[in-house]
Amino acid sequence: LQKLIHLLQATDDPLIQEQALITLSNSAAFSVNQDVIRNLDGLSVIGGMLSNCVPKVKEKALNALNNLSMNIKNQEEIQVFITQVCRTVESAPLNSDVQLAGLRLLTNMSVTSDYHRKMINSIPCFLHLLSEGTERTQIQVLKVLVNLSANPAMTRHLLRAQV
């Protein structure tokens, strides 16, 4: 895992980055690896890949963070990327793999109310995706909106959103 994280930092080759991210994502299926990746500063390295201009690399980084977000301690570190993930969802092509990967990560990050406030500005986007997206996109958006709606503090923001 350490070598993969170093490889991500050391290479500009998108194919190598993509494969390293896939391997880290698969490794995150095991809870012990989630802790190891966090302790090796892997979350910030993977999060740094969110600004990559290659859509496949960005998608794989979102998938890896999604798998890593199943751990509460990891969520505490991943939350610094929520605003960037929301912007990615908003700017990605409609129904794209990048958009869906971002929505999946936001779904996991919104299971508890800890980070809901970071998603407030994206509520109009979520509602737009709900009306314009394909069924797959709509399902992912609904999961985020259901999580947000479970928080009474979000009611005003959900009802006042410009659609």
DSSP file with accessible surface (Angstrom, degrees, kcal/mol):
  #  RESIDUE AA STRUCTURE BP1 BP2  ACC     N-H-->O    O-->H-N    N-H-->O    O-->H-N    TCO  KAPPA ALPHA  PHI   PSI    X-CA   Y-CA   Z-CA
    1    1 A L     >        0   0   55      0, 0.0     4,-2.3     0, 0.0     5,-0.2   0.000 360.0 360.0 360.0 -40.0    0.0    0.0    0.0
    2    2 A Q  H  >  +     0   0  110      1,-0.2     4,-2.5     2,-0.2     5,-0.2   0.920 360.0  49.4 -62.2 -42.2    2.8    2.3    0.8
    3    3 A K  H  > S+     0   0  179      1,-0.2     4,-2.5     2,-0.2    -1,-0.2   0.884 109.8  51.7 -66.0 -38.0    4.4    1.7   -2.6
    4    4 A L  H  > S+     0   0   38      2,-0.2     4,-2.3     1,-0.2    -1,-0.2   0.915 110.2  48.5 -63.6 -43.0    1.1    2.4   -4.4
    5    5 A I  H  X S+     0   0    4     -4,-2.3     4,-1.7     2,-0.2    -2,-0.2   0.929 113.2  47.4 -64.0 -42.9    0.7    5.7   -2.5
    6    6 A H  H  X S+     0   0  100     -4,-2.5     4,-1.9     1,-0.2    -1,-0.2   0.892 109.7  54.1 -64.7 -38.7    4.3    6.7   -3.4
    7    7 A L  H  X S+     0   0   73     -4,-2.5     4,-1.7     1,-0.2    -2,-0.2   0.914 105.6  53.0 -61.1 -42.8    3.7    5.6   -7.0
    8    8 A L  H  < S+     0   0    2     -4,-2.3    -1,-0.2     1,-0.2    -2,-0.2   0.886 112.5  45.1 -58.9 -39.5    0.6    7.9   -7.2
    9    9 A Q  H  < S+     0   0  112     -4,-1.7    -1,-0.2     1,-0.2    -2,-0.2   0.818 115.6  47.2 -72.3 -30.7    2.7   10.8   -5.9
   10   10 A A  H  < S+     0   0   86     -4,-1.9     2,-0.3    -5,-0.1    -2,-0.2   0.668 101.0  68.1 -91.8 -17.6    5.6   10.1   -8.3
   11   11 A T     <  -     0   0   22     -4,-1.7     0, 0.0    -5,-0.1     0, 0.0  -0.777  44.1-171.8-112.1 150.1    4.0    9.5  -11.6
   12   12 A D        +     0   0  149     -2,-0.3    -1,-0.1     5,-0.0    -4,-0.1   0.308  56.7 116.3-108.5   2.4    2.1   11.8  -14.1
   13   13 A D     >  -     0   0   68      1,-0.2     4,-2.6     2,-0.0     3,-0.3  -0.614  56.0-154.6 -77.0 114.5    1.1    8.8  -16.2
   14   14 A P  H  > S+     0   0   49      0, 0.0     4,-2.7     0, 0.0     5,-0.2   0.830  91.8  55.7 -62.9 -29.9   -2.7    8.6  -16.1
   15   15 A L  H  > S+     0   0  121      2,-0.2     4,-2.2     1,-0.2     5,-0.2   0.915 111.0  43.7 -68.2 -40.9   -2.8    4.9  -16.9
   16   16 A I  H  > S+     0   0   65     -3,-0.3     4,-2.7     2,-0.2     5,-0.2   0.918 114.0  51.2 -68.4 -41.9   -0.5    4.1  -13.9
   17   17 A Q  H  X S+     0   0   10     -4,-2.6     4,-2.6     1,-0.2    -2,-0.2   0.933 110.0  50.0 -59.8 -44.7   -2.5    6.5  -11.7
   18   18 A E  H  X S+     0   0   33     -4,-2.7     4,-2.3     1,-0.2    -2,-0.2   0.933 112.6  45.7 -60.9 -46.0   -5.7    4.8  -12.7
   19   19 A Q  H  X S+     0   0  110     -4,-2.2     4,-2.3     1,-0.2    -1,-0.2   0.897 112.4  50.7 -66.6 -39.7   -4.4    1.3  -12.0
   20   20 A A  H  X S+     0   0    3     -4,-2.7     4,-2.6     1,-0.2    -1,-0.2   0.918 111.4  48.7 -63.3 -41.5   -2.9    2.4   -8.6
   21   21 A L  H  X S+     0   0    0     -4,-2.6     4,-2.6    -5,-0.2    -2,-0.2   0.887 109.6  51.7 -66.8 -38.3   -6.2    4.0   -7.6
   22   22 A I  H  X S+     0   0   45     -4,-2.3     4,-2.6     2,-0.2    -1,-0.2   0.934 111.5  47.5 -62.0 -43.8   -8.2    0.8   -8.6
   23   23 A T  H  X S+     0   0   59     -4,-2.3     4,-2.4     2,-0.2    -2,-0.2   0.921 113.1  47.5 -65.7 -42.2   -5.8   -1.3   -6.5
   24   24 A L  H  X S+     0   0    0     -4,-2.6     4,-1.6     2,-0.2    -1,-0.2   0.910 111.6  51.9 -64.3 -39.4   -6.1    1.1   -3.5
   25   25 A S  H  < S+     0   0   11     -4,-2.6    -2,-0.2     1,-0.2    -1,-0.2   0.924 111.4  45.9 -62.5 -45.7   -9.9    1.1   -4.0
   26   26 A N  H >< S+     0   0  105     -4,-2.6     3,-1.4     1,-0.2    -1,-0.2   0.882 110.3  54.3 -64.5 -38.0  -10.0   -2.7   -4.0
   27   27 A S  H >< S+     0   0   23     -4,-2.4     3,-1.8     1,-0.3     6,-0.3   0.819  95.8  68.1 -64.7 -30.5   -7.7   -2.8   -0.9
   28   28 A A  T 3< S+     0   0    0     -4,-1.6    -1,-0.3     1,-0.3    -2,-0.2   0.550  76.2  83.9 -70.4  -4.8  -10.1   -0.5    1.0
   29   29 A A  T <  S+     0   0   74     -3,-1.4     2,-0.5    -4,-0.2    -1,-0.3   0.716  83.0  70.0 -67.6 -17.7  -12.6   -3.3    1.0
   30   30 A F  S X> S-     0   0  135     -3,-1.8     4,-1.4    -4,-0.2     3,-0.8  -0.893  81.2-142.4-105.1 125.4  -10.7   -4.6    4.1
   31   31 A S  H 3> S+     0   0   85     -2,-0.5     4,-1.6     1,-0.3     5,-0.2   0.829  99.8  57.8 -59.8 -33.7  -11.1   -2.5    7.2
   32   32 A V  H 3> S+     0   0   94      1,-0.2     4,-2.0     2,-0.2    -1,-0.3   0.904 106.0  50.7 -63.5 -37.3   -7.5   -3.0    8.3
   33   33 A N  H <> S+     0   0   38     -3,-0.8     4,-2.9    -6,-0.3     5,-0.3   0.825 102.1  61.4 -69.2 -30.5   -6.3   -1.5    5.0
   34   34 A Q  H  X S+     0   0   17     -4,-1.4     4,-1.8     1,-0.2    -1,-0.2   0.928 108.4  43.3 -60.2 -41.9   -8.6    1.5    5.5
   35   35 A D  H  X S+     0   0   58     -4,-1.6     4,-2.8     2,-0.2    -2,-0.2   0.909 113.2  51.3 -68.9 -42.4   -6.6    2.3    8.6
   36   36 A V  H  X S+     0   0   54     -4,-2.0     4,-1.6     2,-0.2     6,-0.2   0.937 109.7  49.3 -62.3 -46.0   -3.3    1.6    6.9
   37   37 A I  H  <>S+     0   0    0     -4,-2.9     5,-2.8     1,-0.2     6,-0.4   0.922 113.0  47.8 -61.2 -42.5   -4.0    3.9    4.0
   38   38 A R  H ><5S+     0   0   25     -4,-1.8     3,-1.9    -5,-0.3    -2,-0.2   0.944 110.6  51.0 -62.9 -45.4   -5.1    6.7    6.3
   39   39 A N  H 3<5S+     0   0  120     -4,-2.8    -1,-0.2     1,-0.3    -2,-0.2   0.743 106.5  55.0 -67.2 -22.0   -2.0    6.3    8.5
   40   40 A L  T 3<5S-     0   0   56     -4,-1.6    -1,-0.3    -3,-0.2    -2,-0.2   0.257 119.6-110.4 -90.8  11.0    0.2    6.4    5.3
   41   41 A D  T <>5S+     0   0   84     -3,-1.9     4,-1.4    -5,-0.1     3,-0.2   0.738  74.9 141.5  65.3  25.0   -1.4    9.8    4.4
   42   42 A G  H  >< +     0   0    0     -5,-2.8     4,-3.1    -6,-0.2     5,-0.3   0.805  58.1  64.0 -67.8 -28.5   -3.1    8.0    1.5
   43   43 A L  H  > S+     0   0    0     -6,-0.4     4,-2.8     1,-0.2    -1,-0.2   0.923 105.3  44.0 -64.7 -41.5   -6.3    9.9    1.9
   44   44 A S  H  > S+     0   0   47     -3,-0.2     4,-1.9     2,-0.2    -1,-0.2   0.877 114.2  50.5 -71.5 -33.5   -4.7   13.3    1.0
   45   45 A V  H  X S+     0   0   15     -4,-1.4     4,-0.8     2,-0.2    -2,-0.2   0.953 114.8  42.8 -66.9 -46.5   -2.8   11.7   -1.8
   46   46 A I  H >< S+     0   0    0     -4,-3.1     3,-1.3     1,-0.2     4,-0.4   0.931 112.6  53.8 -64.9 -42.9   -5.9   10.1   -3.3
   47   47 A G  H >< S+     0   0    0     -4,-2.8     3,-1.7    -5,-0.3     4,-0.3   0.855 100.4  61.7 -59.5 -33.1   -7.9   13.4   -2.6
   48   48 A G  H >< S+     0   0   38     -4,-1.9     3,-1.2     1,-0.3    -1,-0.3   0.780  92.7  65.4 -64.0 -23.9   -5.2   15.2   -4.6
   49   49 A M  G X< S+     0   0   24     -3,-1.3     3,-1.7    -4,-0.8    -1,-0.3   0.646  80.5  80.7 -73.6 -12.0   -6.2   13.1   -7.6
   50   50 A L  G <  S+     0   0    1     -3,-1.7    -1,-0.2    -4,-0.4    -2,-0.2   0.759  89.0  54.4 -66.1 -22.4   -9.6   14.8   -7.6
   51   51 A S  G <  S+     0   0   90     -3,-1.2    -1,-0.3    -4,-0.3    -2,-0.2   0.426  81.0 120.8 -91.3   3.2   -8.0   17.8   -9.4
   52   52 A N    <   -     0   0   29     -3,-1.7     6,-0.1     1,-0.1    -3,-0.0  -0.403  61.6-142.6 -64.9 139.6   -6.6   15.6  -12.1
   53   53 A C  S    S+     0   0  117     -2,-0.1    -1,-0.1     4,-0.1     3,-0.1   0.586  76.6  94.2 -84.1  -7.6   -8.0   16.6  -15.5
   54   54 A V    >>  -     0   0   47      1,-0.2     4,-2.3     2,-0.0     3,-0.6  -0.750  69.7-148.5 -86.9 116.1   -8.3   13.0  -16.8
   55   55 A P  H 3> S+     0   0   84      0, 0.0     4,-2.9     0, 0.0     5,-0.2   0.863  94.3  53.5 -55.1 -39.6  -11.8   11.9  -16.1
   56   56 A K  H 3> S+     0   0   86      2,-0.2     4,-2.3     1,-0.2     5,-0.2   0.885 110.1  47.8 -64.5 -38.0  -10.9    8.2  -15.5
   57   57 A V  H <> S+     0   0    0     -3,-0.6     4,-2.3     2,-0.2    -1,-0.2   0.937 112.9  48.3 -67.0 -44.4   -8.3    9.1  -12.9
   58   58 A K  H  X S+     0   0   45     -4,-2.3     4,-2.4     1,-0.2    -2,-0.2   0.925 111.9  50.1 -61.1 -44.1  -10.8   11.4  -11.2
   59   59 A E  H  X S+     0   0   18     -4,-2.9     4,-2.5    -5,-0.2    -1,-0.2   0.927 111.0  48.0 -60.4 -45.0  -13.5    8.7  -11.2
   60   60 A K  H  X S+     0   0   34     -4,-2.3     4,-2.3     1,-0.2    -1,-0.2   0.866 110.3  52.3 -68.0 -33.2  -11.1    6.1   -9.7
   61   61 A A  H  X S+     0   0    0     -4,-2.3     4,-2.7     2,-0.2    -1,-0.2   0.923 110.2  48.4 -66.1 -43.0  -10.0    8.6   -7.0
   62   62 A L  H  X S+     0   0    0     -4,-2.4     4,-2.4     1,-0.2    -2,-0.2   0.912 111.4  50.4 -62.2 -41.5  -13.7    9.2   -6.1
   63   63 A N  H  X S+     0   0   30     -4,-2.5     4,-2.3     2,-0.2    -2,-0.2   0.904 110.9  48.8 -62.7 -42.4  -14.3    5.4   -6.1
   64   64 A A  H  X S+     0   0    0     -4,-2.3     4,-2.5     2,-0.2    -2,-0.2   0.938 112.5  47.1 -64.1 -45.8  -11.3    4.9   -3.8
   65   65 A L  H  X S+     0   0    0     -4,-2.7     4,-1.6     1,-0.2    -2,-0.2   0.884 109.5  55.9 -63.3 -35.9  -12.4    7.6   -1.4
   66   66 A N  H  < S+     0   0   21     -4,-2.4     3,-0.3    -5,-0.2    -2,-0.2   0.949 110.2  43.7 -60.3 -48.4  -15.9    6.2   -1.5
   67   67 A N  H >< S+     0   0   52     -4,-2.3     3,-1.0     1,-0.2    -1,-0.2   0.887 114.7  50.1 -64.2 -37.6  -14.6    2.8   -0.3
   68   68 A L  H >< S+     0   0    0     -4,-2.5     3,-1.1     1,-0.2    -1,-0.2   0.733  95.6  72.8 -73.2 -19.8  -12.4    4.4    2.3
   69   69 A S  T 3< S+     0   0    0     -4,-1.6    -1,-0.2    -3,-0.3    -2,-0.2   0.476  71.4  86.2 -77.2   1.3  -15.3    6.5    3.6
   70   70 A M  T <  S+     0   0  125     -3,-1.0     2,-0.5    -4,-0.2    -1,-0.3   0.474  79.7  76.8 -76.3   0.4  -16.8    3.4    5.2
   71   71 A N  S <> S-     0   0   22     -3,-1.1     4,-2.3     1,-0.1     3,-0.2  -0.950  77.4-143.0-116.8 126.6  -14.5    4.2    8.2
   72   72 A I  H  > S+     0   0  100     -2,-0.5     4,-1.7     1,-0.2    -1,-0.1   0.889 102.4  50.8 -59.0 -42.9  -15.5    7.1   10.6
   73   73 A K  H  > S+     0   0  125      1,-0.2     4,-0.9     2,-0.2    -1,-0.2   0.886 110.5  50.3 -64.1 -36.2  -11.9    8.2   11.1
   74   74 A N  H >> S+     0   0    0      1,-0.2     4,-3.0    -6,-0.2     3,-0.7   0.896 104.8  57.6 -67.2 -38.2  -11.4    8.3    7.4
   75   75 A Q  H 3X S+     0   0   13     -4,-2.3     4,-2.3     1,-0.3    -1,-0.2   0.883  99.0  59.9 -58.7 -37.3  -14.6   10.4    7.0
   76   76 A E  H 3< S+     0   0  108     -4,-1.7    -1,-0.3     1,-0.2     4,-0.2   0.846 114.2  36.1 -60.1 -34.5  -13.1   13.0    9.3
   77   77 A E  H X< S+     0   0   77     -4,-0.9     3,-1.0    -3,-0.7    -2,-0.2   0.846 115.1  54.0 -85.6 -36.6  -10.2   13.4    6.8
   78   78 A I  H >< S+     0   0    1     -4,-3.0     3,-2.9     1,-0.2     4,-0.3   0.818  89.5  78.6 -68.8 -27.7  -12.3   12.9    3.6
   79   79 A Q  G >< S+     0   0   44     -4,-2.3     3,-1.5     1,-0.3     4,-0.4   0.774  79.4  69.6 -57.0 -23.2  -14.7   15.7    4.7
   80   80 A V  G <  S+     0   0   90     -3,-1.0    -1,-0.3     1,-0.3     4,-0.3   0.725  99.2  51.0 -67.6 -15.3  -12.2   18.3    3.6
   81   81 A F  G <> S+     0   0   27     -3,-2.9     4,-2.8    -4,-0.2    -1,-0.3   0.441  80.3  97.1 -97.9  -2.3  -12.9   17.2    0.0
   82   82 A I  H <> S+     0   0    3     -3,-1.5     4,-2.9    -4,-0.3     5,-0.2   0.914  83.9  48.7 -58.4 -45.8  -16.7   17.4    0.1
   83   83 A T  H  > S+     0   0   66     -4,-0.4     4,-2.3     1,-0.2    -1,-0.2   0.922 113.4  47.8 -61.0 -42.0  -16.9   20.9   -1.4
   84   84 A Q  H  > S+     0   0   47     -4,-0.3     4,-2.2     2,-0.2    -1,-0.2   0.896 111.3  50.7 -65.5 -39.3  -14.6   19.8   -4.2
   85   85 A V  H  X S+     0   0    1     -4,-2.8     4,-2.6     2,-0.2    -2,-0.2   0.923 109.2  51.3 -64.9 -41.7  -16.6   16.6   -4.8
   86   86 A C  H  X S+     0   0    3     -4,-2.9     4,-2.3     1,-0.2    -2,-0.2   0.925 110.4  48.5 -61.0 -43.7  -19.8   18.7   -5.0
   87   87 A R  H  X S+     0   0  141     -4,-2.3     4,-2.2     1,-0.2    -1,-0.2   0.885 110.4  52.3 -62.9 -38.0  -18.2   21.0   -7.6
   88   88 A T  H  X S+     0   0    9     -4,-2.2     4,-2.0     2,-0.2    -2,-0.2   0.926 108.9  49.2 -63.4 -44.1  -17.1   17.9   -9.5
   89   89 A V  H  < S+     0   0    1     -4,-2.6    -2,-0.2     1,-0.2    -1,-0.2   0.914 113.5  47.7 -60.9 -41.7  -20.6   16.5   -9.5
   90   90 A E  H  < S+     0   0   89     -4,-2.3    -1,-0.2     1,-0.2    -2,-0.2   0.866 118.6  38.4 -68.7 -35.8  -21.9   19.9  -10.7
   91   91 A S  H  < S+     0   0   94     -4,-2.2    -1,-0.2    -5,-0.2    -2,-0.2   0.642  93.3  99.8 -94.3 -14.3  -19.4   20.3  -13.5
   92   92 A A  S  < S-     0   0   13     -4,-2.0     3,-0.1    -5,-0.2     4,-0.0  -0.334  89.6 -86.8 -69.8 152.7  -19.1   16.7  -14.7
   93   93 A P    >   -     0   0   95      0, 0.0     3,-2.1     0, 0.0     6,-0.3  -0.313  60.0 -86.5 -57.3 142.1  -21.1   15.7  -17.8
   94   94 A L  T 3  S+     0   0   77      1,-0.3    -4,-0.0    -3,-0.1    -5,-0.0  -0.258 110.0   1.1 -54.8 131.0  -24.6   14.7  -17.0
   95   95 A N  T 3  S+     0   0   46      1,-0.2    -1,-0.3    -3,-0.1    41,-0.0   0.578  96.2 149.5  67.3  14.5  -24.9   11.0  -16.1
   96   96 A S    <>  -     0   0   26     -3,-2.1     4,-2.5     1,-0.1     5,-0.2  -0.277  62.3-112.1 -75.0 163.0  -21.1   10.4  -16.5
   97   97 A D  H  > S+     0   0   70      1,-0.2     4,-2.4     2,-0.2     5,-0.2   0.856 119.3  54.6 -61.9 -34.4  -19.2    7.9  -14.5
   98   98 A V  H  > S+     0   0   14      2,-0.2     4,-2.4     1,-0.2    -1,-0.2   0.936 108.5  47.9 -64.7 -45.5  -17.4   10.8  -12.7
   99   99 A Q  H  > S+     0   0    4     -6,-0.3     4,-2.4     1,-0.2    -2,-0.2   0.935 113.3  47.4 -62.0 -45.2  -20.7   12.3  -11.7
  100  100 A L  H  X S+     0   0    3     -4,-2.5     4,-2.4     1,-0.2    -1,-0.2   0.903 110.8  51.5 -64.6 -39.6  -22.0    9.0  -10.4
  101  101 A A  H  X S+     0   0    0     -4,-2.4     4,-2.0     2,-0.2    -1,-0.2   0.912 110.6  49.4 -64.1 -40.7  -18.8    8.2   -8.5
  102  102 A G  H  X S+     0   0    0     -4,-2.4     4,-2.5     1,-0.2    -2,-0.2   0.919 110.5  49.9 -63.5 -43.0  -19.1   11.7   -6.8
  103  103 A L  H  X S+     0   0    0     -4,-2.4     4,-2.3     1,-0.2    -2,-0.2   0.891 108.1  53.4 -64.7 -37.8  -22.7   11.1   -5.9
  104  104 A R  H  X S+     0   0   68     -4,-2.4     4,-2.0     2,-0.2    -1,-0.2   0.921 110.2  47.5 -62.7 -42.5  -21.8    7.7   -4.4
  105  105 A L  H  X S+     0   0    3     -4,-2.0     4,-2.5     1,-0.2    -2,-0.2   0.932 111.3  50.5 -64.1 -43.6  -19.1    9.3   -2.2
  106  106 A L  H  X S+     0   0    0     -4,-2.5     4,-1.1     1,-0.2    -1,-0.2   0.860 106.2  57.1 -63.4 -32.8  -21.6   12.1   -1.1
  107  107 A T  H >< S+     0   0   17     -4,-2.3     3,-0.6     2,-0.2     4,-0.3   0.955 110.4  42.8 -61.1 -49.2  -24.1    9.4   -0.2
  108  108 A N  H >< S+     0   0   31     -4,-2.0     3,-1.1     1,-0.2     4,-0.3   0.895 113.7  51.5 -64.1 -39.4  -21.6    7.8    2.2
  109  109 A M  H 3< S+     0   0    1     -4,-2.5     6,-0.4     1,-0.2    -1,-0.2   0.659 109.4  51.7 -74.2 -13.7  -20.5   11.1    3.6
  110  110 A S  T << S+     0   0    0     -4,-1.1    -1,-0.2    -3,-0.6    -2,-0.2   0.350  76.8  97.8-104.1   6.9  -24.1   12.2    4.2
  111  111 A V  S <  S+     0   0   95     -3,-1.1     2,-0.3    -4,-0.3    -1,-0.2   0.909  91.9  38.1 -61.4 -40.8  -25.2    9.1    6.2
  112  112 A T  S >  S-     0   0   48     -4,-0.3     3,-0.7    -3,-0.2     4,-0.1  -0.740  91.7-120.7-102.4 161.7  -24.6   11.0    9.4
  113  113 A S  G >  S+     0   0   65     -2,-0.3     3,-1.1     1,-0.2     4,-0.4   0.473  86.0 102.9 -81.2   2.2  -25.4   14.7    9.7
  114  114 A D  G 3  S+     0   0  107      1,-0.3    -1,-0.2     2,-0.1     3,-0.1   0.802  92.7  25.1 -56.1 -35.1  -21.8   15.7   10.5
  115  115 A Y  G X  S+     0   0   27     -3,-0.7     3,-1.0    -6,-0.4     4,-0.3   0.238  85.4 109.4-119.8  14.6  -21.0   17.0    7.0
  116  116 A H  G X  S+     0   0    3     -3,-1.1     3,-2.4     1,-0.2     4,-0.5   0.882  72.9  63.1 -59.0 -39.3  -24.4   18.0    5.7
  117  117 A R  G >  S+     0   0  159     -4,-0.4     3,-0.9     1,-0.3     4,-0.3   0.804  94.9  61.5 -59.2 -28.4  -23.7   21.7    5.9
  118  118 A K  G <  S+     0   0   81     -3,-1.0    -1,-0.3     1,-0.2    -2,-0.2   0.602 104.7  49.2 -73.3 -10.9  -20.9   21.3    3.4
  119  119 A M  G X  S+     0   0    0     -3,-2.4     3,-1.6    -4,-0.3     4,-0.4   0.467  79.5  99.0-105.7  -3.1  -23.5   20.1    0.8
  120  120 A I  G X  S+     0   0   28     -3,-0.9     3,-1.7    -4,-0.5    -2,-0.1   0.889  80.0  53.8 -54.4 -46.5  -26.0   23.0    1.2
  121  121 A N  G 3  S+     0   0  148     -4,-0.3     4,-0.3     1,-0.3    -1,-0.3   0.684 105.8  55.6 -66.2 -16.0  -24.8   24.9   -1.9
  122  122 A S  G <> S+     0   0    5     -3,-1.6     4,-2.6     1,-0.2    -1,-0.3   0.481  76.6  96.3 -95.0  -1.9  -25.2   21.8   -4.1
  123  123 A I  H <> S+     0   0    2     -3,-1.7     4,-2.6    -4,-0.4     5,-0.2   0.918  83.1  51.8 -57.2 -45.3  -28.9   21.2   -3.2
  124  124 A P  H  > S+     0   0   51      0, 0.0     4,-2.2     0, 0.0    -1,-0.2   0.919 110.6  49.7 -59.0 -37.4  -30.1   23.0   -6.4
  125  125 A C  H  > S+     0   0   22     -4,-0.3     4,-2.8     2,-0.2    -2,-0.2   0.927 109.1  51.5 -63.6 -44.9  -27.7   20.9   -8.4
  126  126 A F  H  X S+     0   0    1     -4,-2.6     4,-2.0     1,-0.2    -1,-0.2   0.920 110.8  48.0 -58.9 -43.2  -29.0   17.7   -6.8
  127  127 A L  H  X S+     0   0   37     -4,-2.6     4,-1.4     2,-0.2    -1,-0.2   0.881 110.7  51.5 -66.9 -36.3  -32.6   18.7   -7.6
  128  128 A H  H  X S+     0   0   97     -4,-2.2     4,-2.4    -5,-0.2     3,-0.3   0.927 110.0  49.1 -63.7 -45.2  -31.6   19.5  -11.2
  129  129 A L  H  X S+     0   0    4     -4,-2.8     4,-2.5     1,-0.2    -2,-0.2   0.846 105.4  59.3 -63.4 -32.5  -30.0   16.1  -11.5
  130  130 A L  H  < S+     0   0   50     -4,-2.0    -1,-0.2    -5,-0.2    -2,-0.2   0.876 114.5  35.4 -63.8 -35.3  -33.1   14.5  -10.1
  131  131 A S  H  < S+     0   0   74     -4,-1.4    -2,-0.2    -3,-0.3    -1,-0.2   0.796 129.4  32.1 -88.8 -27.8  -35.2   16.0  -13.0
  132  132 A E  H  < S+     0   0  110     -4,-2.4    -3,-0.2    -5,-0.1    -2,-0.2   0.661  98.2  92.1-105.0 -19.7  -32.6   15.7  -15.8
  133  133 A G  S  < S-     0   0    9     -4,-2.5     2,-0.0    -5,-0.3   -39,-0.0  -0.216  76.8-102.5 -77.9 167.4  -30.6   12.6  -15.0
  134  134 A T     >  -     0   0   68      1,-0.1     4,-3.1     4,-0.0     5,-0.2  -0.237  48.1 -90.3 -73.6 175.1  -31.0    9.0  -16.0
  135  135 A E  H  > S+     0   0  143      1,-0.2     4,-2.6     2,-0.2     5,-0.2   0.892 128.3  53.1 -57.7 -41.7  -32.5    6.5  -13.6
  136  136 A R  H  > S+     0   0  149      2,-0.2     4,-1.9     1,-0.2    -1,-0.2   0.922 112.6  44.3 -60.7 -44.6  -29.0    5.6  -12.3
  137  137 A T  H  > S+     0   0    0      2,-0.2     4,-2.7     1,-0.2     5,-0.2   0.929 112.2  52.6 -66.1 -44.2  -28.3    9.3  -11.6
  138  138 A Q  H  X S+     0   0   65     -4,-3.1     4,-2.8     1,-0.2    -2,-0.2   0.903 107.8  51.4 -59.1 -42.3  -31.7    9.9  -10.0
  139  139 A I  H  X S+     0   0   76     -4,-2.6     4,-1.9    -5,-0.2    -1,-0.2   0.932 111.8  46.3 -61.9 -44.7  -31.3    6.9   -7.7
  140  140 A Q  H  X S+     0   0   23     -4,-1.9     4,-1.7     2,-0.2    -2,-0.2   0.916 113.4  48.9 -65.4 -41.3  -27.9    8.2   -6.4
  141  141 A V  H  X S+     0   0    0     -4,-2.7     4,-2.9     1,-0.2     5,-0.2   0.919 108.7  53.9 -64.2 -42.1  -29.2   11.8   -6.0
  142  142 A L  H  X S+     0   0   81     -4,-2.8     4,-3.0    -5,-0.2     5,-0.2   0.886 104.7  54.8 -60.8 -37.1  -32.2   10.5   -4.1
  143  143 A K  H  X S+     0   0   99     -4,-1.9     4,-2.0     2,-0.2    -1,-0.2   0.926 111.0  45.0 -61.8 -43.6  -29.9    8.6   -1.7
  144  144 A V  H  X S+     0   0    0     -4,-1.7     4,-2.6     2,-0.2    -2,-0.2   0.948 114.7  48.1 -64.1 -47.6  -28.1   11.9   -1.0
  145  145 A L  H  X S+     0   0   19     -4,-2.9     4,-2.7     1,-0.2    -2,-0.2   0.883 109.8  52.2 -64.3 -37.2  -31.4   13.9   -0.6
  146  146 A V  H  X S+     0   0   88     -4,-3.0     4,-1.1     2,-0.2    -1,-0.2   0.934 110.7  48.4 -63.1 -43.8  -32.9   11.2    1.7
  147  147 A N  H >< S+     0   0   36     -4,-2.0     3,-0.6    -5,-0.2     4,-0.3   0.927 113.8  46.4 -62.0 -43.5  -29.8   11.4    3.9
  148  148 A L  H >< S+     0   0    0     -4,-2.6     3,-1.6     1,-0.2     6,-0.3   0.897 108.6  55.9 -65.8 -38.1  -30.0   15.2    4.0
  149  149 A S  H 3< S+     0   0   66     -4,-2.7    -1,-0.2     1,-0.3    -2,-0.2   0.693  93.3  69.2 -71.1 -16.7  -33.7   15.2    4.7
  150  150 A A  T << S+     0   0   84     -4,-1.1    -1,-0.3    -3,-0.6    -2,-0.2   0.629  87.0  79.0 -74.1  -9.9  -33.2   13.1    7.8
  151  151 A N  S X> S-     0   0   27     -3,-1.6     3,-2.4    -4,-0.3     4,-0.5  -0.870  71.3-154.6-102.0 111.7  -31.5   16.1    9.4
  152  152 A P  G >4 S+     0   0  108      0, 0.0     3,-1.2     0, 0.0     4,-0.5   0.816  93.5  65.0 -56.2 -29.1  -34.1   18.6   10.6
  153  153 A A  G 34 S+     0   0   59      1,-0.2     4,-0.4     2,-0.1     3,-0.1   0.690  99.6  53.5 -67.6 -15.8  -31.5   21.4   10.3
  154  154 A M  G <> S+     0   0    0     -3,-2.4     4,-2.6    -6,-0.3    -1,-0.2   0.586  82.2  90.4 -93.9 -10.6  -31.5   20.8    6.5
  155  155 A T  H <X S+     0   0   66     -3,-1.2     4,-2.6    -4,-0.5     5,-0.2   0.918  87.3  47.9 -53.8 -50.6  -35.3   21.2    6.0
  156  156 A R  H  > S+     0   0  134     -4,-0.5     4,-2.0     1,-0.2    -1,-0.2   0.921 113.4  48.3 -58.8 -42.8  -35.2   24.9    5.4
  157  157 A H  H  > S+     0   0   35     -4,-0.4     4,-0.6     1,-0.2    -1,-0.2   0.883 112.7  48.1 -67.9 -38.5  -32.3   24.6    2.9
  158  158 A L  H  < S+     0   0   34     -4,-2.6     3,-0.4     1,-0.2    -1,-0.2   0.904 115.3  44.0 -67.8 -41.7  -34.1   21.7    1.0
  159  159 A L  H  < S+     0   0  145     -4,-2.6    -2,-0.2    -5,-0.2    -1,-0.2   0.778 115.3  47.6 -76.4 -26.8  -37.4   23.6    0.8
  160  160 A R  H  < S+     0   0  173     -4,-2.0    -1,-0.2    -5,-0.2    -2,-0.2   0.485  80.8 125.4 -91.5  -4.6  -35.9   26.9   -0.2
  161  161 A A     <  -     0   0   22     -4,-0.6     2,-0.5    -3,-0.4    -3,-0.0  -0.306  64.4-122.3 -61.2 134.8  -33.7   25.6   -2.9
  162  162 A Q              0   0  161      1,-0.0   -35,-0.1    -2,-0.0    -1,-0.1  -0.673 360.0 360.0 -78.4 126.1  -34.1   27.3   -6.3
  163  163 A V              0   0  139     -2,-0.5   -38,-0.1   -36,-0.1    -1,-0.0  -0.909 360.0 360.0-113.4 360.0  -35.0   24.6   -8.8
